[in-house]
Amino acid sequence: MFIRTKLQIGHVVIFILAMCIGTVVISAVRTWQAVTDESSFSYAQSLRAEGMRGDIYFCS
């Protein structure tokens, strides 16, 4: 096997690995964004509930 062939195979393997890693990273970022959005929504909902609870106690 020639050196040129080995280099070409190596480059193809590295390219495929880079594409796989990129796909995993993009998937992880999207999942992370979804989780942070859900967490932010939950936190905001909790703050609204605390505000309503405070309004009920102070208005009574």
DSSP file (Angstrom, degrees, kcal/mol; ACC not computed):
  #  RESIDUE AA STRUCTURE BP1 BP2  ACC     N-H-->O    O-->H-N    N-H-->O    O-->H-N    TCO  KAPPA ALPHA  PHI   PSI    X-CA   Y-CA   Z-CA
    1    1 A M              0   0    0      0, 0.0     2,-0.1     0, 0.0     0, 0.0   0.000 360.0 360.0 360.0 133.8    0.0    0.0    0.0
    2    2 A F     >  -     0   0    0      1,-0.1     4,-2.0     4,-0.0     5,-0.1  -0.349 360.0-120.8 -77.9 158.1    1.4    3.4   -1.0
    3    3 A I  H  > S+     0   0    0      1,-0.2     4,-2.6     2,-0.2     5,-0.2   0.878 113.8  56.8 -64.0 -38.7    1.9    6.3    1.4
    4    4 A R  H  > S+     0   0    0      1,-0.2     4,-2.3     2,-0.2    -1,-0.2   0.904 107.2  48.3 -61.1 -41.4   -0.5    8.4   -0.6
    5    5 A T  H  > S+     0   0    0      2,-0.2     4,-2.5     1,-0.2    -1,-0.2   0.907 110.9  50.6 -65.5 -42.6   -3.3    5.9   -0.2
    6    6 A K  H  X S+     0   0    0     -4,-2.0     4,-2.5     1,-0.2    -2,-0.2   0.906 111.1  49.1 -62.3 -41.5   -2.6    5.6    3.5
    7    7 A L  H  X S+     0   0    0     -4,-2.6     4,-2.6     2,-0.2    -2,-0.2   0.907 110.6  49.9 -64.9 -41.7   -2.8    9.4    3.9
    8    8 A Q  H  X S+     0   0    0     -4,-2.3     4,-2.2     2,-0.2    -2,-0.2   0.919 112.0  47.6 -63.9 -43.0   -6.0    9.6    1.9
    9    9 A I  H  X S+     0   0    0     -4,-2.5     4,-2.5     1,-0.2    -2,-0.2   0.918 112.1  50.9 -63.1 -42.8   -7.6    6.9    4.1
   10   10 A G  H  X S+     0   0    0     -4,-2.5     4,-2.5     1,-0.2    -2,-0.2   0.903 110.0  49.2 -61.1 -41.9   -6.4    8.6    7.2
   11   11 A H  H  X S+     0   0    0     -4,-2.6     4,-2.4     2,-0.2    -1,-0.2   0.891 110.7  50.1 -66.0 -39.2   -7.9   11.9    6.0
   12   12 A V  H  X S+     0   0    0     -4,-2.2     4,-2.5     2,-0.2    -2,-0.2   0.919 111.5  48.6 -64.6 -43.0  -11.2   10.3    5.2
   13   13 A V  H  X S+     0   0    0     -4,-2.5     4,-2.5     2,-0.2    -2,-0.2   0.923 112.3  48.2 -63.3 -44.5  -11.3    8.7    8.7
   14   14 A I  H  X S+     0   0    0     -4,-2.5     4,-2.4     2,-0.2    -1,-0.2   0.894 111.5  50.9 -63.3 -39.8  -10.5   12.0   10.4
   15   15 A F  H  X S+     0   0    0     -4,-2.4     4,-2.3     2,-0.2    -2,-0.2   0.926 110.6  48.0 -63.7 -44.7  -13.1   13.8    8.3
   16   16 A I  H  X S+     0   0    0     -4,-2.5     4,-2.3     1,-0.2    -2,-0.2   0.912 112.3  49.5 -62.8 -42.5  -15.8   11.2    9.3
   17   17 A L  H  X S+     0   0    0     -4,-2.5     4,-2.6     2,-0.2    -1,-0.2   0.909 110.0  51.0 -62.6 -41.7  -14.8   11.4   13.0
   18   18 A A  H  X S+     0   0    0     -4,-2.4     4,-2.5     1,-0.2    -2,-0.2   0.902 110.1  49.5 -63.2 -40.8  -15.0   15.2   12.8
   19   19 A M  H  X S+     0   0    0     -4,-2.3     4,-2.2     2,-0.2    -1,-0.2   0.905 111.6  49.0 -64.6 -41.2  -18.5   15.1   11.3
   20   20 A C  H  X S+     0   0    0     -4,-2.3     4,-2.3     2,-0.2    -2,-0.2   0.923 112.3  47.8 -64.1 -44.3  -19.6   12.6   14.0
   21   21 A I  H  X S+     0   0    0     -4,-2.6     4,-2.5     1,-0.2    -2,-0.2   0.911 111.1  51.4 -63.7 -42.2  -18.2   14.8   16.8
   22   22 A G  H  X S+     0   0    0     -4,-2.5     4,-2.5     2,-0.2    -1,-0.2   0.897 109.3  50.4 -60.8 -41.2  -19.9   17.9   15.2
   23   23 A T  H  X S+     0   0    0     -4,-2.2     4,-2.3     2,-0.2    -2,-0.2   0.917 111.5  47.8 -63.1 -43.9  -23.2   16.1   15.1
   24   24 A V  H  X S+     0   0    0     -4,-2.3     4,-2.4     2,-0.2    -2,-0.2   0.905 112.1  49.9 -64.4 -41.4  -22.9   15.0   18.7
   25   25 A V  H  X S+     0   0    0     -4,-2.5     4,-2.5     2,-0.2    -2,-0.2   0.924 110.8  48.7 -64.6 -44.3  -22.0   18.6   19.8
   26   26 A I  H  X S+     0   0    0     -4,-2.5     4,-2.2     1,-0.2    -1,-0.2   0.914 112.3  49.1 -61.9 -42.8  -24.9   20.1   17.9
   27   27 A S  H  X S+     0   0    0     -4,-2.3     4,-2.3     1,-0.2    -1,-0.2   0.909 111.3  49.4 -62.3 -42.5  -27.3   17.6   19.4
   28   28 A A  H  X S+     0   0    0     -4,-2.4     4,-2.6     2,-0.2    -2,-0.2   0.895 110.4  50.4 -65.0 -40.2  -25.9   18.4   22.9
   29   29 A V  H  X S+     0   0    0     -4,-2.5     4,-2.5     2,-0.2    -1,-0.2   0.911 110.9  48.7 -65.6 -41.8  -26.2   22.1   22.4
   30   30 A R  H  X S+     0   0    0     -4,-2.2     4,-2.1     2,-0.2    -2,-0.2   0.913 112.9  47.6 -64.5 -41.9  -29.8   21.8   21.3
   31   31 A T  H  X S+     0   0    0     -4,-2.3     4,-2.4     2,-0.2    -2,-0.2   0.918 111.6  51.0 -63.7 -43.0  -30.7   19.6   24.3
   32   32 A W  H  X S+     0   0    0     -4,-2.6     4,-2.5     1,-0.2    -2,-0.2   0.901 109.6  50.4 -61.7 -41.8  -28.9   22.0   26.6
   33   33 A Q  H  X S+     0   0    0     -4,-2.5     4,-2.2     2,-0.2    -1,-0.2   0.907 110.3  49.7 -63.5 -41.6  -30.9   24.9   25.2
   34   34 A A  H  X S+     0   0    0     -4,-2.1     4,-2.2     2,-0.2    -2,-0.2   0.913 111.8  48.4 -64.0 -42.1  -34.2   23.0   25.6
   35   35 A V  H  X S+     0   0    0     -4,-2.4     4,-2.4     1,-0.2    -2,-0.2   0.913 111.8  48.3 -65.9 -42.6  -33.4   22.2   29.3
   36   36 A T  H  X S+     0   0    0     -4,-2.5     4,-2.5     2,-0.2    -1,-0.2   0.876 110.7  52.0 -67.4 -35.2  -32.4   25.7   30.1
   37   37 A D  H  X S+     0   0    0     -4,-2.2     4,-2.3     2,-0.2    -2,-0.2   0.926 111.5  46.5 -63.8 -44.1  -35.6   27.0   28.5
   38   38 A E  H  X S+     0   0    0     -4,-2.2     4,-2.4     2,-0.2    -2,-0.2   0.898 113.1  49.9 -64.3 -40.3  -37.7   24.6   30.6
   39   39 A S  H  X S+     0   0    0     -4,-2.4     4,-2.4     2,-0.2    -2,-0.2   0.908 110.7  49.1 -65.6 -42.2  -35.8   25.6   33.7
   40   40 A S  H  X S+     0   0    0     -4,-2.5     4,-2.5     2,-0.2    -2,-0.2   0.906 111.5  49.5 -63.6 -41.8  -36.2   29.3   33.1
   41   41 A F  H  X S+     0   0    0     -4,-2.3     4,-2.4     2,-0.2    -2,-0.2   0.920 111.3  49.3 -63.4 -43.8  -40.0   28.8   32.5
   42   42 A S  H  X S+     0   0    0     -4,-2.4     4,-2.1     2,-0.2    -2,-0.2   0.902 111.5  49.2 -62.6 -41.6  -40.3   26.8   35.7
   43   43 A Y  H  X S+     0   0    0     -4,-2.4     4,-2.3     2,-0.2    -2,-0.2   0.922 111.5  48.4 -64.6 -44.7  -38.4   29.5   37.7
   44   44 A A  H  X S+     0   0    0     -4,-2.5     4,-2.2     1,-0.2    -2,-0.2   0.894 111.1  51.0 -63.3 -39.5  -40.6   32.2   36.2
   45   45 A Q  H  X S+     0   0    0     -4,-2.4     4,-2.2     1,-0.2    -1,-0.2   0.889 109.0  51.5 -64.6 -39.1  -43.7   30.3   37.1
   46   46 A S  H  X S+     0   0    0     -4,-2.1     4,-2.4     2,-0.2    -2,-0.2   0.902 108.7  50.8 -64.0 -41.6  -42.5   29.7   40.6
   47   47 A L  H  X S+     0   0    0     -4,-2.3     4,-2.2     1,-0.2    -2,-0.2   0.897 109.8  50.1 -63.5 -39.8  -41.9   33.5   41.0
   48   48 A R  H  X S+     0   0    0     -4,-2.2     4,-2.4     2,-0.2    -2,-0.2   0.909 110.3  50.2 -64.3 -41.2  -45.4   34.2   39.8
   49   49 A A  H  X S+     0   0    0     -4,-2.2     4,-2.5     1,-0.2    -2,-0.2   0.905 110.3  49.5 -64.1 -41.6  -46.8   31.7   42.2
   50   50 A E  H  X S+     0   0    0     -4,-2.4     4,-2.3     2,-0.2    -1,-0.2   0.893 110.5  51.4 -64.2 -38.8  -44.9   33.3   45.1
   51   51 A G  H  X S+     0   0    0     -4,-2.2     4,-2.2     2,-0.2    -2,-0.2   0.912 111.1  46.9 -63.3 -43.1  -46.1   36.7   44.0
   52   52 A M  H  X S+     0   0    0     -4,-2.4     4,-2.3     2,-0.2    -2,-0.2   0.900 111.1  52.2 -65.1 -40.7  -49.7   35.5   44.0
   53   53 A R  H  X S+     0   0    0     -4,-2.5     4,-1.9     1,-0.2    -2,-0.2   0.904 110.7  48.2 -62.6 -41.3  -49.3   33.9   47.4
   54   54 A G  H  X S+     0   0    0     -4,-2.3     4,-2.3     1,-0.2    -1,-0.2   0.895 109.9  51.9 -65.7 -40.1  -47.9   37.1   48.8
   55   55 A D  H  X S+     0   0    0     -4,-2.2     4,-1.9     1,-0.2    -2,-0.2   0.882 108.4  51.8 -63.5 -38.9  -50.8   39.1   47.3
   56   56 A I  H  X S+     0   0    0     -4,-2.3     4,-1.0     1,-0.2    -1,-0.2   0.925 113.3  43.7 -64.3 -44.6  -53.3   36.7   48.9
   57   57 A Y  H  < S+     0   0    0     -4,-1.9    -2,-0.2     1,-0.2    -1,-0.2   0.869 116.7  45.0 -71.5 -36.4  -51.8   37.1   52.4
   58   58 A F  H  < S+     0   0    0     -4,-2.3    -1,-0.2     1,-0.2    -2,-0.2   0.780 112.8  50.2 -80.4 -25.9  -51.3   40.8   52.3
   59   59 A C  H  <        0   0    0     -4,-1.9    -1,-0.2    -5,-0.2    -2,-0.2   0.700 360.0 360.0 -83.8 -19.5  -54.7   41.6   50.9
   60   60 A S     <        0   0    0     -4,-1.0    -1,-0.2    -5,-0.2    -2,-0.1   0.495 360.0 360.0 -73.1 360.0  -56.6   39.5   53.4
